[in-house]
Amino acid sequence: MQRLAPALRADNVPLDLISLIKTILAATKEISFRVSQAQLGGLMGSTLDENIQGEVQKKLDVVANELFKDILLESGFVKAISSEEEDTSVAGEDNGKFIVSFDPLDGSSNIDINSLIGTIFSIHKAKPELAAGDPDQFKQAGNTQVCAGYVLYGPSTMLVMTTGKGTHFYVLDRTHGGYLLVERNVQVPVDTQEFAINMSNQRFWQAPMQNYINDLLAGDTGPRGKNFNMRWIAAMVGDIHRVLTRGGIFTYPADNKDANKPYKLRLMYEANPMSFLIEQAGGMAMTSEGRIMDMEPSDIHQRVEVIMGSKNEVEHCLSYYKK
Ligand code: AFP
């Protein structure tokens, strides 16, 4: 099995980007260790603080964020970072070539039940004309990402990453301490009979999503003429990993549960990096109005509607919005 750096060099990834990726992965190895020791190290449960999004932070959210932030800022490779757990973007080196957005621990509600969690990251080139502390550094659409990935802290620690040349799976080999390539050019099957959505929000969705899901639930007696299975891990890393592995449609649609918050998932830390991975694997990643990666961001903590996964199923879902 190939090691990470030679695999990236084979894809002609520039050396400075490889160095940054290795820095990010050093942080994930440390987070993976802390996650495995969380109960023993007194890191379960919540802090007394809320993040900028008004969500109570878990102790591990804070530890993972500090680790990730420190390692990135000390590396000298980044001009700025933005994190789901930070109020604003944080300036790095003025001559840093890249900016990194990350969710240090996605799926925090799974921490205390020893279930799937992960780290998501997205890399863009820094804008040389803007200062490191200028938040406009992050006003870049997903279609200009140079790398995106996640690390899943599951039964094995897995890295799923793209630099725009396919989506590849790696596994952390603890015997030598590095990630090994286990599957190149993962492909999301175009058709599926599996969907992922938080059904408890059903009554708050818009009519097109209500109708689409009702038709899936009707199974082989309904208009789709086949049965669908449902899965919900409550961590996008886990749900998207399943979609990349065996297909499916994953959606967090608009809802009217809270008039001030029609969408749940974050564009920069969740939707954009996952869209890049899904599209590079032949899948589709959309809102009900267009391609996620074509959205021009207005704010680092912006939220967005997400419908992604197996191409034919995403198109089918979107057809309900055109009716
Ligand atoms: P956190 O990053 O705050 O843990 O949120 C996880 C998440 O944004 C995403 O990973 C899940 O798909 C989604 O929330 C789960 O949402 P529900 O709470 O509605 O199940």
Boltz pocket constraint, residues with backbone or C-beta under 6 A from the ligand:
constraints:
  - pocket:
      binder: B
      contacts: [[A, 55], [A, 103], [A, 105], [A, 106], [A, 107], [A, 108], [A, 109], [A, 198], [A, 234], [A, 235], [A, 236], [A, 237], [A, 239], [A, 264], [A, 265], [A, 266], [A, 270]]
      max_distance: 6.0
